[in-house]
Amino acid sequence: MKISARNRFKGKVIDVTKGATTAHVRIDLGSGLIVTSSITNEAVDELGLAVGAEAYAVIKASDVMVAID
């Protein structure tokens, strides 16, 4: 895979919840970090996403917010 985005994190799919048109996919990146993505059901099917599959979380955004506690 070649992609221009620099923020890509390899992990394992831990949950896929399909709705009417959109699915929520949770990817465990390790060290307690979990990313949730909303993608179309069609994309889930095309990518063959299922629990246990390896996948990348690719983050491409023009704005990144930073907060402190």
PDB file with SEQRES, HELIX, SHEET and CRYST1 records, atoms N, CA, C and O in Angstrom:
SEQRES   1 A   69  MET LYS ILE SER ALA ARG ASN ARG PHE LYS GLY LYS VAL          
SEQRES   2 A   69  ILE ASP VAL THR LYS GLY ALA THR THR ALA HIS VAL ARG          
SEQRES   3 A   69  ILE ASP LEU GLY SER GLY LEU ILE VAL THR SER SER ILE          
SEQRES   4 A   69  THR ASN GLU ALA VAL ASP GLU LEU GLY LEU ALA VAL GLY          
SEQRES   5 A   69  ALA GLU ALA TYR ALA VAL ILE LYS ALA SER ASP VAL MET          
SEQRES   6 A   69  VAL ALA ILE ASP                                              
HELIX    1 AA1 ASN A   41  LEU A   47  1                                   7    
SHEET    1 AA1 4 LEU A  33  THR A  40  0                                        
SHEET    2 AA1 4 THR A  22  GLY A  30 -1                                        
SHEET    3 AA1 4 ASN A   7  LYS A  18 -1                                        
SHEET    4 AA1 4 GLU A  54  ILE A  59 -1                                        
CRYST1    1.000    1.000    1.000  90.00  90.00  90.00 P 1           1          
ATOM      1  N   MET A   1       0.846  -1.175   0.000  1.00  0.00           N  
ATOM      2  CA  MET A   1       0.000   0.000   0.000  1.00  0.00           C  
ATOM      3  C   MET A   1       0.888   1.233   0.000  1.00  0.00           C  
ATOM      4  O   MET A   1       1.800   1.351   0.818  1.00  0.00           O  
ATOM      5  N   LYS A   2       0.623   2.135  -0.904  1.00  0.00           N  
ATOM      6  CA  LYS A   2       1.276   3.436  -0.908  1.00  0.00           C  
ATOM      7  C   LYS A   2       0.209   4.496  -0.735  1.00  0.00           C  
ATOM      8  O   LYS A   2      -0.822   4.482  -1.407  1.00  0.00           O  
ATOM      9  N   ILE A   3       0.476   5.421   0.187  1.00  0.00           N  
ATOM     10  CA  ILE A   3      -0.505   6.466   0.476  1.00  0.00           C  
ATOM     11  C   ILE A   3       0.246   7.702   0.957  1.00  0.00           C  
ATOM     12  O   ILE A   3       1.286   7.582   1.604  1.00  0.00           O  
ATOM     13  N   SER A   4      -0.268   8.875   0.651  1.00  0.00           N  
ATOM     14  CA  SER A   4       0.426  10.106   1.017  1.00  0.00           C  
ATOM     15  C   SER A   4       0.253  10.474   2.485  1.00  0.00           C  
ATOM     16  O   SER A   4       1.092  11.183   3.041  1.00  0.00           O  
ATOM     17  N   ALA A   5      -0.806  10.013   3.117  1.00  0.00           N  
ATOM     18  CA  ALA A   5      -1.057  10.357   4.520  1.00  0.00           C  
ATOM     19  C   ALA A   5       0.056   9.798   5.401  1.00  0.00           C  
ATOM     20  O   ALA A   5       0.443   8.638   5.259  1.00  0.00           O  
ATOM     21  N   ARG A   6       0.555  10.607   6.290  1.00  0.00           N  
ATOM     22  CA  ARG A   6       1.639  10.179   7.175  1.00  0.00           C  
ATOM     23  C   ARG A   6       1.134   9.608   8.496  1.00  0.00           C  
ATOM     24  O   ARG A   6       1.862   8.903   9.194  1.00  0.00           O  
ATOM     25  N   ASN A   7      -0.099   9.914   8.829  1.00  0.00           N  
ATOM     26  CA  ASN A   7      -0.662   9.445  10.093  1.00  0.00           C  
ATOM     27  C   ASN A   7      -1.419   8.147   9.860  1.00  0.00           C  
ATOM     28  O   ASN A   7      -2.640   8.149   9.711  1.00  0.00           O  
ATOM     29  N   ARG A   8      -0.685   7.036   9.830  1.00  0.00           N  
ATOM     30  CA  ARG A   8      -1.301   5.726   9.620  1.00  0.00           C  
ATOM     31  C   ARG A   8      -0.804   4.792  10.710  1.00  0.00           C  
ATOM     32  O   ARG A   8       0.388   4.728  11.011  1.00  0.00           O  
ATOM     33  N   PHE A   9      -1.734   4.086  11.280  1.00  0.00           N  
ATOM     34  CA  PHE A   9      -1.444   3.240  12.432  1.00  0.00           C  
ATOM     35  C   PHE A   9      -2.004   1.852  12.200  1.00  0.00           C  
ATOM     36  O   PHE A   9      -3.197   1.696  11.938  1.00  0.00           O  
ATOM     37  N   LYS A  10      -1.156   0.847  12.293  1.00  0.00           N  
ATOM     38  CA  LYS A  10      -1.580  -0.533  12.071  1.00  0.00           C  
ATOM     39  C   LYS A  10      -2.167  -1.099  13.355  1.00  0.00           C  
ATOM     40  O   LYS A  10      -1.639  -0.887  14.447  1.00  0.00           O  
ATOM     41  N   GLY A  11      -3.265  -1.819  13.201  1.00  0.00           N  
ATOM     42  CA  GLY A  11      -3.897  -2.420  14.358  1.00  0.00           C  
ATOM     43  C   GLY A  11      -4.766  -3.595  13.971  1.00  0.00           C  
ATOM     44  O   GLY A  11      -4.687  -4.101  12.851  1.00  0.00           O  
ATOM     45  N   LYS A  12      -5.597  -4.025  14.906  1.00  0.00           N  
ATOM     46  CA  LYS A  12      -6.508  -5.144  14.691  1.00  0.00           C  
ATOM     47  C   LYS A  12      -7.938  -4.703  14.916  1.00  0.00           C  
ATOM     48  O   LYS A  12      -8.239  -4.005  15.885  1.00  0.00           O  
ATOM     49  N   VAL A  13      -8.817  -5.113  14.017  1.00  0.00           N  
ATOM     50  CA  VAL A  13     -10.234  -4.790  14.139  1.00  0.00           C  
ATOM     51  C   VAL A  13     -10.793  -5.562  15.336  1.00  0.00           C  
ATOM     52  O   VAL A  13     -10.658  -6.782  15.426  1.00  0.00           O  
ATOM     53  N   ILE A  14     -11.423  -4.820  16.253  1.00  0.00           N  
ATOM     54  CA  ILE A  14     -12.002  -5.473  17.434  1.00  0.00           C  
ATOM     55  C   ILE A  14     -13.526  -5.424  17.424  1.00  0.00           C  
ATOM     56  O   ILE A  14     -14.173  -6.123  18.204  1.00  0.00           O  
ATOM     57  N   ASP A  15     -14.103  -4.603  16.547  1.00  0.00           N  
ATOM     58  CA  ASP A  15     -15.560  -4.538  16.490  1.00  0.00           C  
ATOM     59  C   ASP A  15     -16.001  -3.884  15.189  1.00  0.00           C  
ATOM     60  O   ASP A  15     -15.409  -2.896  14.755  1.00  0.00           O  
ATOM     61  N   VAL A  16     -17.022  -4.426  14.578  1.00  0.00           N  
ATOM     62  CA  VAL A  16     -17.660  -3.827  13.395  1.00  0.00           C  
ATOM     63  C   VAL A  16     -19.158  -3.828  13.665  1.00  0.00           C  
ATOM     64  O   VAL A  16     -19.772  -4.888  13.788  1.00  0.00           O  
ATOM     65  N   THR A  17     -19.744  -2.641  13.758  1.00  0.00           N  
ATOM     66  CA  THR A  17     -21.174  -2.516  14.011  1.00  0.00           C  
ATOM     67  C   THR A  17     -21.813  -1.807  12.824  1.00  0.00           C  
ATOM     68  O   THR A  17     -21.596  -0.615  12.607  1.00  0.00           O  
ATOM     69  N   LYS A  18     -22.599  -2.551  12.064  1.00  0.00           N  
ATOM     70  CA  LYS A  18     -23.259  -1.970  10.891  1.00  0.00           C  
ATOM     71  C   LYS A  18     -24.603  -1.366  11.279  1.00  0.00           C  
ATOM     72  O   LYS A  18     -25.357  -1.933  12.070  1.00  0.00           O  
ATOM     73  N   GLY A  19     -24.877  -0.213  10.709  1.00  0.00           N  
ATOM     74  CA  GLY A  19     -26.177   0.420  10.845  1.00  0.00           C  
ATOM     75  C   GLY A  19     -26.908   0.321   9.516  1.00  0.00           C  
ATOM     76  O   GLY A  19     -26.622  -0.564   8.709  1.00  0.00           O  
ATOM     77  N   ALA A  20     -27.846   1.221   9.289  1.00  0.00           N  
ATOM     78  CA  ALA A  20     -28.622   1.202   8.052  1.00  0.00           C  
ATOM     79  C   ALA A  20     -27.739   1.439   6.830  1.00  0.00           C  
ATOM     80  O   ALA A  20     -27.881   0.756   5.815  1.00  0.00           O  
ATOM     81  N   THR A  21     -26.829   2.408   6.927  1.00  0.00           N  
ATOM     82  CA  THR A  21     -25.934   2.714   5.803  1.00  0.00           C  
ATOM     83  C   THR A  21     -24.472   2.858   6.225  1.00  0.00           C  
ATOM     84  O   THR A  21     -23.563   2.723   5.406  1.00  0.00           O  
ATOM     85  N   THR A  22     -24.260   3.133   7.505  1.00  0.00           N  
ATOM     86  CA  THR A  22     -22.921   3.417   8.016  1.00  0.00           C  
ATOM     87  C   THR A  22     -22.521   2.405   9.078  1.00  0.00           C  
ATOM     88  O   THR A  22     -23.348   1.944   9.865  1.00  0.00           O  
ATOM     89  N   ALA A  23     -21.244   2.073   9.085  1.00  0.00           N  
ATOM     90  CA  ALA A  23     -20.715   1.144  10.085  1.00  0.00           C  
ATOM     91  C   ALA A  23     -19.707   1.864  10.971  1.00  0.00           C  
ATOM     92  O   ALA A  23     -19.038   2.799  10.530  1.00  0.00           O  
ATOM     93  N   HIS A  24     -19.601   1.428  12.214  1.00  0.00           N  
ATOM     94  CA  HIS A  24     -18.556   1.892  13.118  1.00  0.00           C  
ATOM     95  C   HIS A  24     -17.553   0.762  13.248  1.00  0.00           C  
ATOM     96  O   HIS A  24     -17.899  -0.358  13.625  1.00  0.00           O  
ATOM     97  N   VAL A  25     -16.312   1.070  12.934  1.00  0.00           N  
ATOM     98  CA  VAL A  25     -15.235   0.082  12.990  1.00  0.00           C  
ATOM     99  C   VAL A  25     -14.257   0.512  14.068  1.00  0.00           C  
ATOM    100  O   VAL A  25     -13.733   1.625  14.032  1.00  0.00           O  
ATOM    101  N   ARG A  26     -14.011  -0.374  15.031  1.00  0.00           N  
ATOM    102  CA  ARG A  26     -13.062  -0.087  16.114  1.00  0.00           C  
ATOM    103  C   ARG A  26     -11.784  -0.859  15.852  1.00  0.00           C  
ATOM    104  O   ARG A  26     -11.810  -2.066  15.611  1.00  0.00           O  
ATOM    105  N   ILE A  27     -10.654  -0.144  15.901  1.00  0.00           N  
ATOM    106  CA  ILE A  27      -9.344  -0.746  15.660  1.00  0.00           C  
ATOM    107  C   ILE A  27      -8.480  -0.549  16.891  1.00  0.00           C  
ATOM    108  O   ILE A  27      -8.291   0.574  17.358  1.00  0.00           O  
ATOM    109  N   ASP A  28      -7.957  -1.650  17.412  1.00  0.00           N  
ATOM    110  CA  ASP A  28      -7.052  -1.623  18.563  1.00  0.00           C  
ATOM    111  C   ASP A  28      -5.644  -1.406  18.042  1.00  0.00           C  
ATOM    112  O   ASP A  28      -5.118  -2.240  17.305  1.00  0.00           O  
ATOM    113  N   LEU A  29      -5.029  -0.288  18.417  1.00  0.00           N  
ATOM    114  CA  LEU A  29      -3.683   0.052  17.974  1.00  0.00           C  
ATOM    115  C   LEU A  29      -2.618  -0.453  18.936  1.00  0.00           C  
ATOM    116  O   LEU A  29      -1.426  -0.295  18.676  1.00  0.00           O  
ATOM    117  N   GLY A  30      -3.030  -1.053  20.035  1.00  0.00           N  
ATOM    118  CA  GLY A  30      -2.086  -1.523  21.041  1.00  0.00           C  
ATOM    119  C   GLY A  30      -1.905  -0.493  22.137  1.00  0.00           C  
ATOM    120  O   GLY A  30      -2.301   0.662  21.980  1.00  0.00           O  
ATOM    121  N   SER A  31      -1.317  -0.899  23.232  1.00  0.00           N  
ATOM    122  CA  SER A  31      -1.059  -0.021  24.380  1.00  0.00           C  
ATOM    123  C   SER A  31      -2.317   0.683  24.871  1.00  0.00           C  
ATOM    124  O   SER A  31      -2.243   1.797  25.389  1.00  0.00           O  
ATOM    125  N   GLY A  32      -3.473   0.040  24.713  1.00  0.00           N  
ATOM    126  CA  GLY A  32      -4.723   0.605  25.199  1.00  0.00           C  
ATOM    127  C   GLY A  32      -5.338   1.653  24.293  1.00  0.00           C  
ATOM    128  O   GLY A  32      -6.319   2.290  24.675  1.00  0.00           O  
ATOM    129  N   LEU A  33      -4.788   1.849  23.103  1.00  0.00           N  
ATOM    130  CA  LEU A  33      -5.315   2.853  22.178  1.00  0.00           C  
ATOM    131  C   LEU A  33      -6.284   2.220  21.195  1.00  0.00           C  
ATOM    132  O   LEU A  33      -5.942   1.259  20.505  1.00  0.00           O  
ATOM    133  N   ILE A  34      -7.493   2.760  21.132  1.00  0.00           N  
ATOM    134  CA  ILE A  34      -8.518   2.278  20.216  1.00  0.00           C  
ATOM    135  C   ILE A  34      -9.040   3.454  19.409  1.00  0.00           C  
ATOM    136  O   ILE A  34      -9.367   4.504  19.962  1.00  0.00           O  
ATOM    137  N   VAL A  35      -9.116   3.269  18.102  1.00  0.00           N  
ATOM    138  CA  VAL A  35      -9.639   4.290  17.197  1.00  0.00           C  
ATOM    139  C   VAL A  35     -10.954   3.778  16.633  1.00  0.00           C  
ATOM    140  O   VAL A  35     -11.066   2.609  16.264  1.00  0.00           O  
ATOM    141  N   THR A  36     -11.946   4.653  16.568  1.00  0.00           N  
ATOM    142  CA  THR A  36     -13.234   4.297  15.977  1.00  0.00           C  
ATOM    143  C   THR A  36     -13.441   5.131  14.720  1.00  0.00           C  
ATOM    144  O   THR A  36     -13.244   6.346  14.726  1.00  0.00           O  
ATOM    145  N   SER A  37     -13.841   4.460  13.642  1.00  0.00           N  
ATOM    146  CA  SER A  37     -14.086   5.129  12.378  1.00  0.00           C  
ATOM    147  C   SER A  37     -15.506   4.845  11.909  1.00  0.00           C  
ATOM    148  O   SER A  37     -16.019   3.741  12.092  1.00  0.00           O  
ATOM    149  N   SER A  38     -16.135   5.843  11.305  1.00  0.00           N  
ATOM    150  CA  SER A  38     -17.444   5.667  10.685  1.00  0.00           C  
ATOM    151  C   SER A  38     -17.232   5.602   9.184  1.00  0.00           C  
ATOM    152  O   SER A  38     -16.771   6.567   8.574  1.00  0.00           O  
ATOM    153  N   ILE A  39     -17.567   4.463   8.586  1.00  0.00           N  
ATOM    154  CA  ILE A  39     -17.429   4.280   7.144  1.00  0.00           C  
ATOM    155  C   ILE A  39     -18.700   3.612   6.616  1.00  0.00           C  
ATOM    156  O   ILE A  39     -19.515   3.111   7.390  1.00  0.00           O  
ATOM    157  N   THR A  40     -18.856   3.610   5.316  1.00  0.00           N  
ATOM    158  CA  THR A  40     -20.063   3.007   4.756  1.00  0.00           C  
ATOM    159  C   THR A  40     -20.044   1.484   4.904  1.00  0.00           C  
ATOM    160  O   THR A  40     -18.982   0.868   4.981  1.00  0.00           O  
ATOM    161  N   ASN A  41     -21.226   0.899   4.942  1.00  0.00           N  
ATOM    162  CA  ASN A  41     -21.329  -0.563   4.964  1.00  0.00           C  
ATOM    163  C   ASN A  41     -20.675  -1.152   3.720  1.00  0.00           C  
ATOM    164  O   ASN A  41     -20.052  -2.212   3.777  1.00  0.00           O  
ATOM    165  N   GLU A  42     -20.825  -0.456   2.598  1.00  0.00           N  
ATOM    166  CA  GLU A  42     -20.222  -0.916   1.347  1.00  0.00           C  
ATOM    167  C   GLU A  42     -18.701  -0.999   1.474  1.00  0.00           C  
ATOM    168  O   GLU A  42     -18.092  -1.952   0.988  1.00  0.00           O  
ATOM    169  N   ALA A  43     -18.081  -0.008   2.125  1.00  0.00           N  
ATOM    170  CA  ALA A  43     -16.631  -0.018   2.325  1.00  0.00           C  
ATOM    171  C   ALA A  43     -16.212  -1.185   3.212  1.00  0.00           C  
ATOM    172  O   ALA A  43     -15.192  -1.825   2.956  1.00  0.00           O  
ATOM    173  N   VAL A  44     -16.989  -1.466   4.248  1.00  0.00           N  
ATOM    174  CA  VAL A  44     -16.701  -2.607   5.130  1.00  0.00           C  
ATOM    175  C   VAL A  44     -16.677  -3.891   4.310  1.00  0.00           C  
ATOM    176  O   VAL A  44     -15.770  -4.712   4.450  1.00  0.00           O  
ATOM    177  N   ASP A  45     -17.679  -4.055   3.459  1.00  0.00           N  
ATOM    178  CA  ASP A  45     -17.770  -5.265   2.638  1.00  0.00           C  
ATOM    179  C   ASP A  45     -16.630  -5.346   1.625  1.00  0.00           C  
ATOM    180  O   ASP A  45     -16.028  -6.405   1.454  1.00  0.00           O  
ATOM    181  N   GLU A  46     -16.330  -4.230   0.953  1.00  0.00           N  
ATOM    182  CA  GLU A  46     -15.273  -4.217  -0.058  1.00  0.00           C  
ATOM    183  C   GLU A  46     -13.903  -4.522   0.545  1.00  0.00           C  
ATOM    184  O   GLU A  46     -13.083  -5.199  -0.074  1.00  0.00           O  
ATOM    185  N   LEU A  47     -13.659  -4.014   1.765  1.00  0.00           N  
ATOM    186  CA  LEU A  47     -12.379  -4.240   2.433  1.00  0.00           C  
ATOM    187  C   LEU A  47     -12.328  -5.588   3.142  1.00  0.00           C  
ATOM    188  O   LEU A  47     -11.258  -6.040   3.551  1.00  0.00           O  
ATOM    189  N   GLY A  48     -13.477  -6.225   3.285  1.00  0.00           N  
ATOM    190  CA  GLY A  48     -13.520  -7.505   3.991  1.00  0.00           C  
ATOM    191  C   GLY A  48     -13.206  -7.365   5.468  1.00  0.00           C  
ATOM    192  O   GLY A  48     -12.586  -8.244   6.066  1.00  0.00           O  
ATOM    193  N   LEU A  49     -13.636  -6.253   6.057  1.00  0.00           N  
ATOM    194  CA  LEU A  49     -13.335  -6.007   7.471  1.00  0.00           C  
ATOM    195  C   LEU A  49     -14.157  -6.920   8.367  1.00  0.00           C  
ATOM    196  O   LEU A  49     -15.369  -7.061   8.204  1.00  0.00           O  
ATOM    197  N   ALA A  50     -13.468  -7.531   9.312  1.00  0.00           N  
ATOM    198  CA  ALA A  50     -14.115  -8.406  10.282  1.00  0.00           C  
ATOM    199  C   ALA A  50     -13.262  -8.410  11.535  1.00  0.00           C  
ATOM    200  O   ALA A  50     -12.076  -8.084  11.485  1.00  0.00           O  
ATOM    201  N   VAL A  51     -13.852  -8.771  12.644  1.00  0.00           N  
ATOM    202  CA  VAL A  51     -13.116  -8.850  13.908  1.00  0.00           C  
ATOM    203  C   VAL A  51     -11.920  -9.774  13.730  1.00  0.00           C  
ATOM    204  O   VAL A  51     -12.039 -10.881  13.204  1.00  0.00           O  
ATOM    205  N   GLY A  52     -10.768  -9.294  14.178  1.00  0.00           N  
ATOM    206  CA  GLY A  52      -9.532 -10.064  14.088  1.00  0.00           C  
ATOM    207  C   GLY A  52      -8.670  -9.712  12.891  1.00  0.00           C  
ATOM    208  O   GLY A  52      -7.494 -10.072  12.849  1.00  0.00           O  
ATOM    209  N   ALA A  53      -9.241  -9.009  11.911  1.00  0.00           N  
ATOM    210  CA  ALA A  53      -8.472  -8.635  10.713  1.00  0.00           C  
ATOM    211  C   ALA A  53      -7.491  -7.513  11.046  1.00  0.00           C  
ATOM    212  O   ALA A  53      -7.775  -6.653  11.880  1.00  0.00           O  
ATOM    213  N   GLU A  54      -6.332  -7.531  10.383  1.00  0.00           N  
ATOM    214  CA  GLU A  54      -5.399  -6.425  10.517  1.00  0.00           C  
ATOM    215  C   GLU A  54      -5.866  -5.304   9.594  1.00  0.00           C  
ATOM    216  O   GLU A  54      -6.334  -5.557   8.483  1.00  0.00           O  
ATOM    217  N   ALA A  55      -5.737  -4.069  10.061  1.00  0.00           N  
ATOM    218  CA  ALA A  55      -6.160  -2.909   9.284  1.00  0.00           C  
ATOM    219  C   ALA A  55      -5.349  -1.699   9.720  1.00  0.00           C  
ATOM    220  O   ALA A  55      -4.733  -1.696  10.786  1.00  0.00           O  
ATOM    221  N   TYR A  56      -5.358  -0.696   8.895  1.00  0.00           N  
ATOM    222  CA  TYR A  56      -4.705   0.564   9.220  1.00  0.00           C  
ATOM    223  C   TYR A  56      -5.748   1.624   9.514  1.00  0.00           C  
ATOM    224  O   TYR A  56      -6.763   1.717   8.823  1.00  0.00           O  
ATOM    225  N   ALA A  57      -5.498   2.420  10.537  1.00  0.00           N  
ATOM    226  CA  ALA A  57      -6.269   3.637  10.769  1.00  0.00           C  
ATOM    227  C   ALA A  57      -5.454   4.743  10.103  1.00  0.00           C  
ATOM    228  O   ALA A  57      -4.329   5.020  10.520  1.00  0.00           O  
ATOM    229  N   VAL A  58      -6.006   5.367   9.084  1.00  0.00           N  
ATOM    230  CA  VAL A  58      -5.318   6.429   8.351  1.00  0.00           C  
ATOM    231  C   VAL A  58      -6.038   7.733   8.663  1.00  0.00           C  
ATOM    232  O   VAL A  58      -7.231   7.878   8.394  1.00  0.00           O  
ATOM    233  N   ILE A  59      -5.302   8.673   9.230  1.00  0.00           N  
ATOM    234  CA  ILE A  59      -5.910   9.925   9.674  1.00  0.00           C  
ATOM    235  C   ILE A  59      -5.375  11.056   8.811  1.00  0.00           C  
ATOM    236  O   ILE A  59      -4.175  11.332   8.791  1.00  0.00           O  
ATOM    237  N   LYS A  60      -6.283  11.701   8.103  1.00  0.00           N  
ATOM    238  CA  LYS A  60      -5.926  12.825   7.241  1.00  0.00           C  
ATOM    239  C   LYS A  60      -6.906  13.949   7.554  1.00  0.00           C  
ATOM    240  O   LYS A  60      -8.092  13.850   7.240  1.00  0.00           O  
ATOM    241  N   ALA A  61      -6.420  14.993   8.161  1.00  0.00           N  
ATOM    242  CA  ALA A  61      -7.308  16.082   8.557  1.00  0.00           C  
ATOM    243  C   ALA A  61      -6.598  17.416   8.394  1.00  0.00           C  
ATOM    244  O   ALA A  61      -5.380  17.505   8.551  1.00  0.00           O  
ATOM    245  N   SER A  62      -7.352  18.434   8.083  1.00  0.00           N  
ATOM    246  CA  SER A  62      -6.768  19.770   7.959  1.00  0.00           C  
ATOM    247  C   SER A  62      -6.639  20.437   9.327  1.00  0.00           C  
ATOM    248  O   SER A  62      -5.847  21.365   9.490  1.00  0.00           O  
ATOM    249  N   ASP A  63      -7.395  19.982  10.291  1.00  0.00           N  
ATOM    250  CA  ASP A  63      -7.351  20.544  11.642  1.00  0.00           C  
ATOM    251  C   ASP A  63      -7.158  19.427  12.654  1.00  0.00           C  
ATOM    252  O   ASP A  63      -7.792  18.375  12.572  1.00  0.00           O  
ATOM    253  N   VAL A  64      -6.281  19.673  13.599  1.00  0.00           N  
ATOM    254  CA  VAL A  64      -6.092  18.752  14.708  1.00  0.00           C  
ATOM    255  C   VAL A  64      -6.221  19.575  15.984  1.00  0.00           C  
ATOM    256  O   VAL A  64      -5.496  20.548  16.188  1.00  0.00           O  
ATOM    257  N   MET A  65      -7.154  19.170  16.835  1.00  0.00           N  
ATOM    258  CA  MET A  65      -7.366  19.884  18.080  1.00  0.00           C  
ATOM    259  C   MET A  65      -6.525  19.247  19.177  1.00  0.00           C  
ATOM    260  O   MET A  65      -6.357  18.028  19.212  1.00  0.00           O  
ATOM    261  N   VAL A  66      -6.008  20.059  20.053  1.00  0.00           N  
ATOM    262  CA  VAL A  66      -5.207  19.581  21.182  1.00  0.00           C  
ATOM    263  C   VAL A  66      -5.866  20.080  22.456  1.00  0.00           C  
ATOM    264  O   VAL A  66      -6.278  21.236  22.548  1.00  0.00           O  
ATOM    265  N   ALA A  67      -5.958  19.190  23.438  1.00  0.00           N  
ATOM    266  CA  ALA A  67      -6.546  19.566  24.728  1.00  0.00           C  
ATOM    267  C   ALA A  67      -5.692  19.000  25.855  1.00  0.00           C  
ATOM    268  O   ALA A  67      -4.958  18.029  25.670  1.00  0.00           O  
ATOM    269  N   ILE A  68      -5.796  19.611  27.005  1.00  0.00           N  
ATOM    270  CA  ILE A  68      -5.125  19.097  28.195  1.00  0.00           C  
ATOM    271  C   ILE A  68      -6.173  18.945  29.294  1.00  0.00           C  
ATOM    272  O   ILE A  68      -7.226  19.581  29.268  1.00  0.00           O  
ATOM    273  N   ASP A  69      -5.867  18.119  30.222  1.00  0.00           N  
ATOM    274  CA  ASP A  69      -6.792  17.867  31.326  1.00  0.00           C  
ATOM    275  C   ASP A  69      -6.338  18.563  32.569  1.00  0.00           C  
ATOM    276  O   ASP A  69      -6.995  18.466  33.606  1.00  0.00           O  
TER     277      ASP A  69                                                      
END                                                                             
